[in-house]
Amino acid sequence: MSRRPPSLRLYAQRGVAVVTALLLTTLAVTIVASLFWQQQVQVRSIENQRLQLQKDWIMRGALDWASMILRASGRQFNYDHLGQPWAAPLADTRLDQYVEDGQSAGDAGDAVLSGSIIDAQSRYNLNNLSQNGNPVADEVAVYKRLLGYLHLPTTLATATAQAIAKSQPITNPAGQQTAAKSDSSALPLLQVDDLLAVPGYTPAMVKQLQDFVVVLPLAGATMPINANTAPAEVLAARFADLSLSEANTLVAARRAAPFLDTTNLSSQMSNLFGKPFSPSANIAVSSNFFLVYGKIRMGRAGLNTVSLIQRPTNNRAGSNIVWIREQ
């Protein structure tokens, strides 16, 4: 048997050593690259958490600002209309514009804030459709008129009232709330998008209704709409004997001079149309609920929210946040 020359064996050993060294180098590079990748992921995760916290704090500050404006307006006026400061939208505003000498602290200077305050009682409260687990015929008629003005099927009014009644807690004579009336599996209506759970609604219909209806708490009485802020369609629906063209005339009249109280509203309606304001129409000239829309852009991150602020009936100088939702 022939044997390899010593030189060949030496070359073979050197080749194995080179291959082993290359494999070890590749393994080391792979491990180092993996460690760097994990570190980068962790750093990015920490950055995202920091950005989220900064966005939350900025949004909370914006809500405090909105609440302050509403409280100031409540102290100054006994009525709410679209000419007051709270109704002016906030255009895109860089937060570093309000930092001394233009020097911003951290990433907050890159944040852009915009938003608006909408009178929630300028819209029809869907919870009016049922009280104590029973549909309210007069309110169903109001919603039917609103659907008709929006060119939507009026049959949806009855279906909506029944859906709300099924999920609505019942208050017994002792003042204690019990479970829903008949269907414990029925989901409560918490926001306008929940209308999609009611048979007959489509996404296009719900989108069309967004600016005309709202879901607000109902404390044992029908919530009035604000005649100073409601669109013509909601006004016409609220009054059984007011046409849409007359409602548009009323909207034009309030632009020149907002209604100071319901007596002033009745006088205006009598002068314009020869028909006085009906107390049963559930109309007011002030509001207790406001929707605050906020949008924050901070670098690659963004946050859109809508919040409901309540101004207590017996304390127009006060306010509290009912809920905050991300959009």
Residue, then its C-alpha position, 0 to 999 in steps of 0.5 A: m500500500s502506498r502512503r502519502p508523502p509527508s508534504l501532502r499530509l502537511y498540506a491536507q492538515r493546513g487545508v483542514a485548519v483553514v476550513t475550520a478557521l473560516l467556519l469559526t470566523t463565519l460562526a463568530v460573525t453570525i453570532v455578533a450580527s445576531l447580537f447586534w440585530q437583537q440590540q437594534v430591535q430592543v433599541r427600536s422597541i424602547e424608542n417606540q415605547r418612549l414615543q408612545l408615552q410622549k404621544d399620550w402625554i401630549m394628547r393628555g395635555a391637549l385634552d386639558w387644554a380643550s377642557m380649559i376652553l370649555r370651562a372658560s366658555g361655560r363661565q362666560f356664557n349660558y349658551d353654546h354656539l359655533g362662534q365661541p372659541w371652542a368651535a375654532p379648529l386647531a390647524d397643524t401646529r408644531l409644538d416647538q413653536y411654543v418653546e422658548d428661543g425655538q429650542s425644543a426638548g427631546d423629540a417633542g419638538d418634532a411633534v405636530l398637533s391638530g384637532s377640533i372640538i365638536d358639540a356632541q349635542s349637535r347630533y341626534n343621540l341614538n340612546n334617545l330611541s329607548q328608555n328603560g328597555n322600551p322603544v320611545a315612539d316619538e323618538v323613533a319618529v324623529y330618527k325616521r325623519l332624519l333618515g329620510y332627510l339623509h335618503l336612507p331607509t326609514t325602516l332602520a329607525t325601528a330596528t335600531a330602537q329595538a336593538i338598543a332596547k334589547s341591550q339596555p339595562i332596566t331600572n326598577p322602581a327602587g332605582q336598581q339596574t338589572a340585566a338587559k330586557s330580553d336578550s342578554s347576548a345583545l351588545p350595547l351600542l357604544q359608538v356609531d360604528d356599532l350600528l353595523a351590528v343592526p340588520g340593514y346597515t351598511p358601512a356606507m350608511v354608517k359613514q354617512l350618519q357619522d356627522f348626524v348621530v352620536v351615542l351619549p349616556l342617557a340618564g333617564a330623560t331624552m337628551p336635547i339637541n342644541a339649536n345653536t349647533a345642530p345641522a339643518e337635517v337634525l333640526a328638521a328631524r327634531f321638529a315634527d312641523l319644520s321642513l328642511s328648507e325652513a331648518n336651513t333658514l333657521v341655521a342662517a338666522r343663528r349665524a347672524a345672532p345665536f339663540l340666547d335661550t329657548t324663549n328667543l328661539s321660539s320668538q325667532m321661529s314665530n317671526l320666521f315661520g309663524k310657528p312657535f317653538s314646541p317644548s316637546a321638541n327637546i331643544a336646548v341652546s346649551s350643551n353638556f357633551f363635547l367630542v374632542y378630535g386630536k391628531i398627533r404626528m411625531g416622526r414616524a409615529g402617529l396617533n388619532t383619538v376622539s374623546l368625550i368631555q362632559r360639562p355638568t349641568n349644574n356646573r358649567a365651569g367644570s368638566n370631566i373626561v368620559w372616555i378616550r378612544e383611538q381611531 
